[in-house]
Amino acid sequence: MCFFKKLSLLILLIFCFVFTAKGSGTVSEMISETGLGISGSFDFYSKYVWRGFLLDSDPVIQPGLGISLAGLTLSLWCSFDAAVDDTAMSSEVDYAIDYTYEVAMLSLSVGNTFYFFPEYDSKSMEAYLGIGIAIIGSPALTIFYDYGDEAEGGADGVYASLDLSHSQPILMDITFDIGAHAGYNHEAFISGDGYDIALSGGLTIPLFDGLTIAPSAIYSIPFGDLKEETDGAQEAELYFGTSLGWEF
């Protein structure tokens, strides 16, 4: 656990350093001239729910950092338990590479995520392909293939995600954000086929100079084999969170 706290602190320090650098005209101009995009997040959620699975019923802290250039993005994301009230060991570190190409109203993405779970000494790898359309609802369809070795913690399964989102300005630059998600799981950490849907609502509140805070509530509902006793007996979960985000 100490490792994750140190890693999260490191991301927060980088987050603060780059944010401070943005306030310096000279540094900001130098970074802008390179074409680099730098973003950070520091999130807090009351639970950790992923694709219909309850991974941790304790509150979690989830920091992340991304660097992008010419459509290519490298990112680091991690999660750790902020309390010790259950027996779950959900600590996680993910490294991802993504390439996104935009043409007209379409956005095409391809990438790979490397998952590490040190507390279980396990890992997995997942490739994905996605397409998004810049119309009302911003529909996006993403197909994930986990090709990790099951003996090492991989899923060796397929997951498909359809996501919709919309942001409506309500006061000055504050927006009311709603989202809907539907997922199909074929043998990814389950023995058969499972489904999950999620509905979310929240606000995005600009603070200053690219920094935003976004409180939200999410309701996740599992179906199919996700609810079977042999696959974890997942149940519907309501959870809340706040995301602090920043873009250079």
ZADRENGU-29877 format. One line per 8 residues: their letters; for each residue x, y negated, z of C-alpha. Coordinates in steps of 0.001 Angstrom, whole numbers, plus 524288, in hexadecimal, padded with zeros to 5 digits. Each point is the difference from the previous one (the first is absolute). Layout:
N
A = X/Y/Z | ...
This chain:
248
MCFFKKLS = 80000/80000/80000 | 80B39/7F6DE/802EE | 80486/80169/7F1DC | 7F2F2/7FB25/7FAF2 | 7FFC1/7F480/8092F | 80D92/7FC30/7FB82 | 7FC36/8017F/7F1BB | 7F3B6/7F7FC/80208
LLILLIFC = 807D8/7F596/806FF | 8099B/7FFC5/7F4AD | 7F4FA/7FE0B/7F641 | 7FA4D/7F544/80878 | 80D42/7F945/800B0 | 80189/800D2/7F13C | 7F21A/7FB09/7FED5 | 8033C/7F43A/80898
FVFTAKGS = 80D18/7FD85/7F967 | 7FA61/7FFAA/7F24D | 7F491/7F7D8/804A5 | 80996/7F653/80601 | 807F8/8001A/7F37F | 7F3D8/7FC3D/7F892 | 7FF6C/7F387/807D8 | 80D84/7FC77/7FAEC
GTVSEMIS = 7FE77/7F9D1/7F2A8 | 80D88/8041C/7FB75 | 7FE93/80E48/80427 | 7F227/8008D/7FAB2 | 8044A/7FACE/7F2D3 | 80B4E/80986/7FF42 | 7F736/80BA9/80294 | 7F590/7FAFE/7F69A
ETGLGISG = 80A11/7FEC3/7F52B | 80342/80E82/8012F | 7F1D2/80392/7FD4C | 7FF63/80823/80C68 | 7F342/80172/80739 | 800EB/802FA/80E80 | 7F46F/803C0/80875 | 7FE26/804C7/80DCF
SFDFYSKY = 7F530/804F0/808CD | 7FE73/802DD/80E66 | 7F355/80713/80307 | 7F937/804B3/80C34 | 7F4C3/809DF/7FF6E | 7F7EA/80658/80A99 | 801CC/80D5A/7F967 | 807AE/805E8/7F4D1
VWRGFLLD = 7F6A3/805BA/7F5FD | 80540/80495/7F2D1 | 7F7B4/805B4/7F516 | 7F5B1/80470/809A3 | 809E2/80601/8097A | 8012A/7FA88/80DB6 | 80EB4/80015/801C9 | 80028/7F8B0/80CF9
SDPVIQPG = 7F500/7FBAD/80906 | 8092A/7F687/806E7 | 802A0/7F227/7FB2D | 80B10/7FF75/7F61E | 80978/7F5AF/7FB2E | 80338/80074/7F184 | 80A4F/7F6CC/7FA7B | 80401/7FF96/7F1C7
LGISLAGL = 80938/7F90A/7F6B2 | 80050/7FF57/7F129 | 80925/7FA5F/7F5A9 | 7FBB3/7FEC8/7F1D4 | 80600/7FBD5/7F32A | 7FA8C/800C7/7F22E | 7F4FD/80919/803EC | 808A3/8091E/80806
TLSLWCSF = 7FDA4/8007B/80EB4 | 807B9/806C2/80ABA | 7F93B/800EA/80D1E | 801C7/804F4/80DC6 | 7F490/802BA/8091A | 7FF49/80654/80D51 | 7F646/80324/80AA8 | 80176/80321/80E53
DAAVDDTA = 7F715/80268/80B6F | 7FE65/7F3CE/80858 | 7FAC0/80816/80B5B | 801CD/80DC4/8051B | 7F216/803A5/80369 | 7FEEA/80BE4/7F726 | 8087F/80B41/7FB79 | 80105/7FB80/7F1DC
MSSEVDYA = 80D93/7FD45/7FA9F | 7FCFA/7F761/7F466 | 80CCF/7F89D/7FE94 | 80328/7FE90/7F1A2 | 8097E/7F95C/7F6CB | 7FCDA/7FE9B/7F188 | 8088F/7FB6C/7F4DE | 7F97B/7FD07/7F304
IDYTYEVA = 80387/7FBC2/7F24F | 7F5A2/7FA6C/7F6F9 | 7FFB4/7FA86/7F24A | 7F410/7F828/7FBFE | 7FD6D/7FAEC/7F24C | 7F534/7F64D/7FD60 | 7F9E6/7FE06/7F2BC | 7F3B5/7F80C/7FD9C
MLSLSVGN = 7F64D/8042F/80AAB | 806CD/80CE1/802F3 | 80A16/8034A/80A3B | 80764/80CDB/7FE74 | 8083F/8057E/80B12 | 808E8/80BA4/801B6 | 80805/80339/80BE6 | 804C3/8094E/80A67
TFYFFPEY = 7FF3C/80001/80ECC | 80941/8072E/8091B | 7F9DF/80356/80D2D | 807E6/80305/80C29 | 7FA8E/804C1/80D15 | 80BCF/800DC/8092D | 7F85D/804CD/80BC7 | 7FC60/80C2F/7F83B
DSKSMEAY = 80CC8/80046/7F860 | 7F7CF/80079/7F3A4 | 7FEEB/7F8B6/7F336 | 7F88F/7FF6C/7F33F | 8002A/7F978/7F2B1 | 7F4A9/7FABE/7F813 | 7FF5A/7FAB4/7F22E | 7F4B2/7F7AF/7FB67
LGIGIAII = 7FA14/7F99C/7F408 | 7F60B/7F50B/800EC | 7F7E8/7F6CB/7F7C5 | 7F8EA/7F3AC/80447 | 7F6D1/7F6D7/7F8DF | 7FF10/7F168/802C3 | 7F13D/7FF01/8001C | 7F5E8/7FE23/80ACD
GSPALTIF = 802DC/809E1/80AA2 | 80E11/80207/7FB60 | 7FDFF/80EB2/7FDC2 | 80C5C/80820/80130 | 801CF/80E99/7FDD8 | 80C43/806B5/80507 | 803DF/80E4D/7FECD | 809ED/80525/809D5
YDYGDEAE = 80775/80CCC/7FF11 | 8071E/80484/80C2D | 80AD2/80917/7FB69 | 806A0/801AA/80D10 | 80399/80D8A/804C3 | 7F573/80492/80976 | 80A53/806A7/80852 | 80649/7F2A9/80228
GGADGVYA = 7F348/7F8B0/80286 | 7FB4B/7FD5F/7F235 | 7F213/8018C/7FB2E | 8019E/80578/7F238 | 7F2B8/7FA51/7FC64 | 7F8E3/7F559/7F88D | 7F8B7/7F419/80502 | 7F7FD/7F675/7F7CE
SLDLSHSQ = 7FBE6/7F2B2/8051E | 7F60C/7F677/7FA71 | 80068/7F2AA/8068D | 7F7C8/7F3BE/7FEB5 | 80277/7F2D3/80656 | 7FAD6/7F232/7FFAE | 803BF/7F36B/806F1 | 7F64A/7F4E8/8015E
PILMDITF = 8045C/7F257/80466 | 7F7D6/7FBBB/80B9C | 806F1/7F451/80617 | 80B69/7F87E/7FA5E | 809FC/80A8D/7FC83 | 7FA47/80A70/808EC | 7FA22/80BA4/7F8DF | 7F688/80AA9/80401
DIGAHAGY = 80553/80CEF/7FAF7 | 7F889/80C82/7FD8B | 804D4/80CF4/7FAF0 | 7FB18/80D89/7FC80 | 807D8/80C63/7FE37 | 7FCC3/80DB9/7FB41 | 80A0D/80AEA/80050 | 800AD/80DEA/7FAE4
NHEAFISG = 809B7/80960/8062C | 803E1/80CD7/7F985 | 80839/80857/8092C | 807FE/7F4A5/80562 | 801B4/8041A/80E45 | 7F32A/80780/7FF17 | 7FCB3/80D72/7FA94 | 7F5B0/7FBC9/7F62D
DGYDIALS = 7F921/7F39C/7FBB2 | 7FCE0/7F456/8087D | 7FA7A/7F274/7FE45 | 80069/7F356/8077B | 7F9D5/7F2B3/7FEB8 | 80359/7F37D/80722 | 7F9C1/7F2AF/80115 | 80744/7F413/804D9
GGLTIPLF = 7FD39/7F1DA/80314 | 80855/7F4F6/80508 | 805A3/7F27F/7FE36 | 80C89/7FAB0/7FA25 | 80429/7F39B/806DE | 80B6A/7F809/7FA9B | 808B0/7FAD8/80ABE | 80ADF/7F88D/7F92B
DGLTIAPS = 809E3/80129/7F518 | 7FC3C/80D74/7FAD1 | 7FCD8/805F5/80D3B | 7F288/8060F/801E8 | 7F8F2/8077A/80A9C | 7F542/80990/7FC76 | 7F769/80659/80A71 | 7F793/80B31/7FB11
AIYSIPFG = 7F748/80B70/80388 | 7FFE5/80D0C/7F8B9 | 7F679/80B51/8007E | 80504/80CE7/7FA9A | 7F775/80BF6/7FD68 | 80556/80D8E/7FC40 | 7F8B9/80A70/7F856 | 80220/80DC9/7FB03
DLKEETDG = 80B7D/807D6/80505 | 80500/7F448/807AB | 7F55B/80306/809E8 | 80302/80E86/80103 | 805BC/804EB/80CC7 | 80B70/80627/7F8C4 | 80379/7F2E4/7F9C6 | 7FFDA/7F787/80C1C
AQEAELYF = 7F170/7FDEF/801F9 | 800BA/7F1B8/7FC06 | 7F513/7F6CA/80407 | 7FB5D/7F279/7FC30 | 808AD/7F56C/805D6 | 7FDE6/7F185/80253 | 80C60/7F85A/80262 | 804E1/7F211/80011
GTSLGWEF = 80C6F/7F8F5/7FCC0 | 8072A/7F37D/7FD2E | 80A03/7FE38/7F541 | 80A23/7F53C/7FFEC | 804CC/7FE4D/7F213 | 809B4/7F76F/7F925 | 804C7/7FE21/7F202 | 80BB9/7F89A/7FB15
